[in-house]
Amino acid sequence: MMTTSATSMTAERILEDEYNKTPYQSFPFSHTHPTHLFTLATLFGLKPKPVEKARILEIGCASGGNLIPIGYHFPTSECLGIDISEKQIDDGIKQLVDMDIKNVTLRHQSLLEFDTKDGKFDYIICHGVYSWVDNEARRKILQICHDNLSKNGIAYISYNTFPGWNMVNSVRALMMWHTKNIANPAEKASQARSVLKFIGDGLQEDKSPYATFLRNEIQLLSMHADSYLLHEHLSSYNDPVYFHQFMDQANQAKLSSLADAFLSLMFTENLPPQFASELKKINNIVTTGQYMDFIRNQRFRCTLLCHQEQQINRSLKTVDIENFYLQFTGKTDRLNLSERDVGQDDISFSNAAVTLKLRNSLSQLAMVILYQEQFKPMHYKELCEQMMLRSSTKDLAFIKHHLNEELNLMRTVLAGLINISSYPGDYQLTLTEKPTACPYARYQATFQQFATNRRHQAIRLDPLGKSLLPLLDGTHALPDLINHAFSEVKAGRLNLLDKDKRPITDEELVRQQLKMACENVLNNFAKQALLV
């Protein structure tokens, strides 16, 4: 009879084989970044370690797509990543060697073998692992998050959740059943897509709620790479939990819930009024969160944990907003919104969950300024200064009171219209004559289709962008980039097509088109936080 430990090691060997055969495409996730965890911990009254001085652990780091850029951009931090796939670790180590990154270590290691000899970490990240391992490994993850977490440390764990996965499980079961006798990963993914297409095509005219759900889910899966399909839906392990079950397990490990990585998911006011009024009566974050999951049919969570001894301040004050950088993340009902629109009529700012309609001209001006500066965080203090410059109101105390109490910027943060950060954006929005892109992003463009920007986001590169990004080392002006692109077109490595999708052959027209295209790419790079 197998012991639990032996069973778990067998499970790990199965997963190791799956990930070695098909490495998971390793991306950055901005909501896992220690600067974000630092910000949320600070908001709720904790004293987390500044990221530049922190020790950071990632459990299940794959090839380092999330961890390496963290370490690269914070060279005085110390980062350790572990993963069960030797192939993925080797891929990541090559990047560390190529870029001469000394403060990041990637280690081929089972999480079951991880212990306290590696010391305490200020931030522990475990993204996309918890739901995809067995129960013993889950308990070990939480044990690591307790035993290896510093006194003021923050742990991040993401996981699939019920009730949302109740319906998604039917799609997974369909693909698993259809491909049960297929061993080859590429063929398995291909056949899974085939059966999804078969079902989707057959339900085109079906207007039932279930058919609508299936079509939407099939459309969603069609946009993902095979590696996602294989490891998310066709993995040997994928076990969602209810939020309250996860927190029961975390509590047993002497960990408390600090927050969700997405603040807006915690805020009851983002629900319809009849729900919000009742849920506000509940004085328990887990109970409230579980009811909210049932209401929203939540399928995925990203939970921040801390030691149970920590005193968490959940009584947020409107003045707390004054400590942070602000970045607008919603949309508006106006094209090219500007100060000319202030005071003319109502202006609406919205996201998928809420709409904020403003009539007061001072409130409108504040949101217009944040909208115009949306590509880089603006500190609350700078917003106040801009308000005094652009309005007839020069009383700083009055402006602060208006932002805090009348507009209630903290409310817009909790609604998800504005992101907060304790860190400024470390990138350049203004194009120089000879632009410089982040060296790590330039390096990434030489071997993959995306680059990690300074906001810790994956920026998909089109062929021209992929060709130009490695050249942005501060020595090439626009004419140089055009000449490079022209030579790539002549060599057949880049295609330039007319409106009828036919190759453009006239050299003068090619250069005209390339000039516009290169300018567009550079402007996008600036907005996408790739330039430094």
Long-range contacts (C-beta under 8 A, 24 or more apart in sequence): 4-136, 5-112, 5-136, 7-134, 7-136, 8-112, 8-134, 8-136, 8-137, 9-110, 9-112, 11-133, 11-134, 11-137, 11-236, 11-237, 12-84, 12-110, 12-112, 12-133, 12-137, 14-236, 15-84, 15-132, 15-133, 15-235, 15-236, 15-237, 16-84, 16-85, 16-86, 18-185, 18-230, 18-231, 18-235, 18-236, 19-62, 19-83, 19-84, 19-85, 19-87, 19-88, 19-231, 20-85, 20-86, 20-87, 20-88, 21-185, 22-185, 22-186, 22-226, 22-227, 22-230, 22-231, 23-62, 23-63, 23-85, 23-87, 23-88, 23-91, 23-227, 24-62, 24-85, 24-88, 24-128, 24-227, 24-228, 24-231, 25-65, 25-225, 25-227, 25-228, 26-61, 26-62, 26-63, 26-64, 26-65, 26-66, 26-88, 26-92, 27-65, 27-66, 27-450, 27-458, 28-65, 28-66, 28-69, 28-452, 28-456, 28-457, 28-458, 29-66, 29-127, 29-456, 30-455, 30-456, 30-457, 31-261, 31-262, 31-302, 32-66, 32-125, 32-127, 32-156, 32-158, 32-261, 32-302, 33-70, 33-456, 34-70, 34-74, 34-77, 34-122, 34-123, 34-125, 34-154, 35-421, 35-422, 35-423, 36-261, 36-421, 37-123, 37-154, 37-156, 37-261, 37-304, 38-123, 38-154, 38-422, 38-423, 39-324, 39-420, 39-421, 39-422, 39-423, 40-154, 40-258, 40-259, 40-261, 40-263, 40-304, 41-152, 41-154, 41-258, 41-304, 41-306, 42-323, 42-422, 43-259, 43-316, 43-320, 43-324, 43-420, 44-258, 44-259, 44-312, 44-313, 44-314, 44-316, 45-311, 45-312, 45-313, 46-152, 46-154, 46-258, 46-306, 46-310, 46-312, 47-152, 48-122, 48-123, 48-152, 48-153, 48-154, 49-122, 49-123, 49-150, 49-152, 49-153, 51-77, 51-123, 51-423, 52-76, 52-77, 53-77, 54-78, 54-121, 54-122, 54-123, 55-79, 55-80, 55-119, 55-120, 55-121, 55-122, 55-123, 55-150, 56-80, 56-121, 56-122, 56-123, 56-124, 56-125, 57-81, 57-82, 57-118, 57-121, 57-123, 57-124, 57-125, 57-144, 57-148, 58-82, 58-124, 58-125, 58-126, 58-127, 59-111, 59-114, 59-124, 59-125, 59-126, 59-129, 59-141, 59-144, 60-84, 60-111, 60-126, 60-127, 60-128, 60-129, 61-88, 61-89, 61-92, 61-106, 62-88, 62-92, 63-88, 63-89, 63-91, 63-92, 63-95, 63-106, 64-91, 64-92, 64-95, 64-96, 64-104, 64-106, 65-452, 65-458, 66-125, 66-127, 67-104, 67-106, 67-125, 68-92, 68-95, 68-96, 68-101, 68-104, 68-440, 69-440, 69-452, 69-456, 70-456, 71-101, 71-103, 71-104, 72-99, 72-101, 72-104, 72-440, 73-426, 73-440, 73-454, 74-103, 75-102, 75-103, 76-103, 77-103, 78-103, 79-103, 79-104, 79-105, 80-104, 80-105, 80-106, 80-107, 80-118, 80-121, 81-105, 81-106, 81-107, 82-106, 82-107, 82-108, 82-109, 82-111, 82-114, 83-107, 83-108, 83-109, 84-108, 84-109, 84-110, 84-111, 95-443, 98-443, 99-439, 99-440, 99-443, 111-137, 111-140, 111-141, 111-144, 112-136, 112-137, 112-140, 114-140, 114-144, 114-148, 115-147, 116-147, 116-148, 118-148, 119-148, 120-148, 120-149, 120-150, 120-153, 121-148, 121-149, 121-150, 121-153, 122-150, 122-152, 122-153, 122-154, 123-153, 123-154, 123-155, 123-156, 124-148, 124-149, 124-153, 124-154, 124-155, 124-156, 125-155, 125-156, 126-155, 126-156, 126-157, 126-158, 127-156, 127-157, 127-158, 127-302, 128-158, 130-157, 130-158, 130-159, 130-246, 131-159, 131-160, 131-237, 131-238, 131-239, 131-240, 131-241, 132-231, 132-235, 132-237, 132-238, 132-239, 133-237, 134-237, 138-249, 139-249, 139-253, 142-249, 142-250, 142-252, 142-253, 142-255, 143-253, 145-250, 145-253, 145-255, 145-305, 146-253, 146-254, 146-255, 146-307, 149-306, 149-307, 151-307, 151-309, 152-306, 152-310, 153-306, 153-307, 154-258, 154-304, 154-305, 154-306, 155-255, 155-304, 155-305, 155-306, 156-261, 156-302, 156-303, 156-304, 156-305, 157-246, 157-302, 157-303, 157-305, 158-261, 158-300, 158-301, 158-302, 158-303, 159-240, 159-241, 159-246, 159-300, 159-301, 159-303, 160-238, 160-239, 160-240, 160-241, 160-299, 160-300, 161-240, 161-241, 161-242, 161-243, 161-246, 161-293, 161-298, 161-299, 161-300, 161-301, 162-240, 162-241, 162-242, 162-293, 163-242, 163-293, 163-294, 163-297, 163-298, 164-240, 164-293, 164-296, 164-297, 164-298, 164-299, 164-300, 165-240, 165-299, 167-210, 167-213, 167-217, 167-297, 168-217, 168-299, 169-240, 171-196, 171-214, 171-217, 171-218, 171-221, 171-233, 172-233, 172-234, 172-238, 174-199, 175-229, 175-233, 175-234, 176-233, 176-234, 179-234, 185-226, 185-230, 186-226, 188-230, 188-234, 189-226, 189-229, 189-230, 189-234, 192-229, 192-233, 192-234, 193-221, 193-222, 193-229, 196-221, 196-222, 240-299, 242-290, 242-293, 243-286, 243-289, 243-290, 243-293, 243-298, 243-301, 243-303, 244-286, 244-287, 244-289, 244-290, 246-301, 246-303, 247-286, 247-303, 250-303, 250-305, 251-308, 254-307, 254-308, 255-305, 255-306, 255-307, 255-308, 256-305, 256-306, 256-307, 256-308, 256-310, 256-312, 257-285, 257-286, 257-289, 257-303, 257-304, 257-305, 258-304, 258-305, 258-306, 258-310, 258-312, 259-303, 259-304, 260-289, 260-301, 260-302, 260-303, 260-304, 261-302, 261-303, 261-304, 262-302, 262-416, 263-413, 263-414, 263-416, 264-353, 264-414, 264-415, 264-416, 265-292, 265-298, 265-301, 266-414, 267-414, 267-415, 268-292, 269-411, 269-414, 269-415, 270-353, 270-354, 270-414, 270-415, 270-416, 271-295, 271-296, 285-314, 316-410, 316-414, 317-410, 318-404, 318-405, 318-408, 318-409, 318-410, 318-411, 319-404, 320-410, 321-380, 321-403, 321-404, 321-409, 321-410, 321-413, 321-420, 322-380, 322-381, 322-400, 322-404, 323-380, 323-422, 324-379, 324-380, 324-420, 324-421, 324-422, 325-377, 325-378, 325-379, 325-380, 325-420, 325-421, 325-422, 325-423, 325-424, 325-425, 326-370, 326-377, 326-378, 326-379, 326-380, 326-383, 326-409, 326-413, 326-418, 326-419, 326-420, 327-370, 327-373, 327-374, 327-376, 327-377, 327-378, 327-418, 327-419, 327-420, 327-421, 327-425, 328-367, 328-370, 328-371, 328-373, 328-374, 328-417, 328-418, 329-374, 329-416, 329-417, 329-418, 329-419, 330-416, 330-417, 330-418, 332-371, 337-368, 337-371, 337-372, 338-368, 338-372, 339-365, 339-368, 339-390, 341-368, 342-368, 349-412, 349-417, 350-417, 351-415, 351-416, 351-417, 353-415, 353-416, 354-415, 354-416, 354-417, 356-412, 356-415, 356-417, 358-407, 360-406, 360-407, 361-391, 362-387, 362-391, 362-393, 362-399, 362-402, 362-406, 362-407, 363-402, 363-406, 363-407, 365-390, 365-391, 366-402, 366-403, 366-407, 366-409, 367-407, 367-412, 370-418, 375-429, 375-526, 375-527, 375-529, 376-424, 376-425, 376-427, 376-429, 376-529, 377-419, 377-421, 377-423, 377-424, 377-425, 379-424, 380-409, 425-454, 425-455, 425-529, 426-454, 426-532, 427-453, 427-454, 427-455, 427-529, 427-530, 427-531, 427-532, 428-526, 428-531, 428-532, 429-526, 429-527, 429-531, 430-526, 431-522, 431-523, 431-526, 431-531, 433-477, 433-478, 434-474, 434-475, 434-476, 434-477, 435-472, 435-474, 435-476, 435-522, 435-525, 435-526, 435-531, 436-472, 436-473, 436-474, 436-531, 436-532, 437-469, 437-472, 437-473, 437-525, 437-530, 437-531, 437-532, 438-530, 438-531, 438-532, 439-473, 441-469, 441-530, 442-469, 442-470, 442-472, 442-473, 443-470, 445-469, 445-470, 446-470, 451-530, 453-528, 453-529, 453-530, 454-529, 454-530, 454-532, 455-529, 457-528, 457-529, 459-528, 459-530, 462-521, 463-494, 463-495, 464-494, 464-517, 464-518, 464-521, 465-521, 465-524, 465-525, 467-493, 467-494, 468-518, 468-521, 468-522, 469-525, 469-530, 472-525, 472-531, 478-515, 478-518, 478-519, 478-522, 481-518, 481-522, 482-511, 482-514, 482-515, 482-518, 485-514, 485-517, 485-518, 486-510, 486-511, 486-514, 489-514
